[in-house]
Amino acid sequence: MNIHSIEARDLPDLWFQAVHNILDNGQRFTIDRGSYAGQTRLEYDYFTGHILHPGTQPLIPDIPPSCGIPNPVEHNYIYGGEGYDRAYIEYLMSPRKEEGESYTYGERLTRVPLVGDKLMWWQENNTEIIDKREIDGNILFEEEGQLYLNQIEWVIHTYQHHGARNNQMVLQVADPSDLTLLDPPCLRSIDTRIQKDQLHFCVYFRSWDLWNGLPANLAAIQNLKEYMAAEIGVQDGEMIVESKGLHLYGYAEDLAKMRCLR
């Protein structure tokens, strides 16, 4: 497998380099299952990106007017506004889930039910296994007798009260039972690290749409990182992203060539 690595100045730079390079380095596959089954896509064998200044504005791609193509991500799609009932930031950072949605990233991050052995150990006050904390209505909260965990607030609280040198603070989106879903979450985890008084994110996607998905996802994740850094009391840091399935769908190839003047 070819591991394709990019170092980028900011999020638009990462997107442009990834779009430009996949035209030469991507392998063409026919999709067997999932979204767009039967169609073709260009895909990196494995992709890593290191973004040095992911908070540099704007966060969405730069599309020169001379290209004559729309931006793959609208500002209002990320932040909310006319034409959008829900901002993508809300999809990532709130528990709201609409009818027909099997999951949202926000539900996975902010409304995790405590069940099974973990709930039993919690109820038994087994502090040799469980890091038991107060049910405060924010980090931990109850609804109709069910105990829920907000991962984002738990990580913030841990860094605030237990220090920065901690390799346990991973925001988990994946669940083993996701294998039963026809379309399981693409985002699997957001690992966190504080170093030199900066909060850094390490993000993994199992599958990742390069044209629309990557810029929207990373813009929202960057907003999450800035929120968490401010709450913890550190500076906003860098971002490392990875995927074994970063791809460009066939319909977007012509758009990519136009953006790259090829």
N, C-alpha and C positions, 0 to 999 in steps of 0.2 A: 504494500500500500504506500502511496505517496502522501506524505504529511505536508500540506501546504500551509505555510506560516506567513502572516502579514504583521508588520508593525505599523500602526497608524497614528496620526496626530490626534484625530477626533473621530466621532461617529460617522459623519459624512465621508471622511477620508477612508475609513475602513470599508464602508459600503462601496465606494467607487473602485477601490483597488480589488475588492473581492469580485465585483461584477466584471471588471476588465479582465482579470486573470482567469476567471472560470471559462471564458471563451477559448482560451488556449490550453488550460489545464484540467478542465472538467471531462469526465467520461460520460458518454451518452448511454442512458438506460431506458428500457421500457418499464413503466410502473406496473407491478403485478397486483398490488393491493393497496387500499387506502385512498387518499385524495387523488383524483385525476388518474385512477387506474386505467391502463391501456394507452395512456399518452407517454411521451418521452420527456426526459429532462436531462440536463447537464448536471453532474454532481461531482464535488470533490471527494476523493477517497477519505480524507480526514482533514479538517480545517481548524486552525488555531489563529486567533487574532489578539493582538496586544494593543490596547488603546491607551495612550499616554495621558490624554486630556479629554476624557469622555464628556465632561461637563461643558465644554466649549459650545456656545450657541452659534447657529441653530443646531438642533440635534438631528433634524431630518435631512435627507439628501439634498444636494445642490444640483439643480437642473437648469442649465443655461437656457434662456428663451430661444436661442438659435437652434436648439435640439428639436423644438416643436413637439415635445411629449409632456404629458402631465407628470407631476411629482408622484412617485409611488405611494407616498404617505402624506395626507393632508394634515395641516396643523390642528384642525378641529377634531380629527380622528383621535389624536393623542390627548388633547386637552379638553375636548368637549366643545360644543357650539352648534350652530345651525346645521341641521341635517343628521345629527347624531344624538341618539337617546342616551347613550352611555359612553363616556370618555374611556379610552383604552387604559389610562392610568387607573380608573375605577375598576376595570376588569382585572387589573393586577393587584390592587391594594385594598379592595373591599370584598366582603363576603357575598355580594349580590349575585344571584344566579337566576336566570330566566327559565321559563318552561321550555323544555326541549334540550337544555344544555346539560350534558352529563357531568360537566365540571366547569369551573373557571379557575384560573391561576389564583385569583384573589381568595376564593373559597378555600383552596388548598393551603394558602399561606396564613389566612386570618381566622379560620373557623374549623379547626381540626378536632374531631371528637376523640376524647380519651376513652378507650374501650379495652376489653380483654384483660390480659395480665397487667398492663400498665394501670388501668383503672383499679384493678384489685389491689395492686401494691400501693396505689395512692390511698385508697380507702383504709388499708391496713397500716398506713403511716410507716411504710417500710423504707426508711431513709437510707438504708444501705444500698438500695437500688434506685430509688426515685429521688430526684431533686424537688422536694415538695415545697411549694410556695403558696402564698395566700390567694384565695379566690377574690380578685380585686375588681372584677367587671371589665377589665381591659386586657391584661395578659392572660388571665384565666376567667372564664365566665360560665354561668349556667343558663340553660334555656330548657324549660319543661323537664327538669330533672337530669338533663344531659350536661356533662362537663365538657367545655371546649377550650382549646389552646389557640392563642394568636401567636404564630411563630415570629412575626416581625417584632412585636413588642417584647416577646421573651428574649430574643437576641439582643435587643437594645438594652433591656434591663440587666442582662448578664454582663455585658460589656461595662455598663455603668457601675455595677456593684462588685464585679469580680476581676476586673482588669482586662487588658488587651491581649495578653499572651494566652490564647485559648483556641485550640484547633477543633472544637466541637460544634461551633456555631454555623450550621448549614441549614439554609432554608430549603426544605424538601417539598417538591411538587409531586414526585413520582410515588406510586404505591404499587406493591406487587400485584394486586388485583387488577391493575390497569391493563394487564395482558388480555383480560376478557373484553375490553372495549374495542369496537371497530376502529375508533380514532382516538387512541390514548394521547395524553398530553405530550406535546413536543418538548416543552421546557421540563427538564427533569430536576435540576437543582441549581441553587445560587449559593455557592460557598462564600464565606466572608473571612476577611483577614484585616487586622489593624496593624500597621507597621509604619514607624516614623510619624505617628500621630495622624495617619490617614486611613480611611476605610476603603479597602479594595474588594472588588467582587470577582469571583471566578464562576462563570456561567456555562452550563452544559445543556445543549439541545440535542435530542436524539435525531430529529429531522428538522430542517429549517429552510423555509422559503426565502431565498436571497433577495428577490426583487421587492416584495412587499413586507414580508414577515420580519426579516432581520432589522430593518430600520425602525419599524413600529415597536417591536419587542425591546430593542436596546434603548430607545428614547424613554419608554416607560420604566424600564429597569434602572436607567440613570436617575430618573426622578425618585424612585424608591431609594436608591443609594444616597442621594442628597438628603432626603428626609431622615434616614437612619443616622447618617453622619452628624447631622445637626442635633438630633436627639441625644446621641451618645456624647457629643461634645468634641468631635474630632473633625479633621478636614476631609473633604471629598477626595477620593483617590483614583487609582487606575482601574481598568477593567481587562480581564482576560476572558475570552470566549472560545468555546470549542464545540465542534459538531462532527459526527461521523456521517452526516447526511445533509450538508449545506448544498442547496441545489437551485437551479434556474429552470422553471417550467418552459416547455416549448413555446407557449404563447408570448413569453417575455423575452425570448432571444432577440427578436428584431428590435424591441425597445432597448435592450442592453447594447446592441450594436450601434443604435442611433446615439445613445448617451455617450458611448466611447468613441464616436466618430469613426466607426469601422464598417 
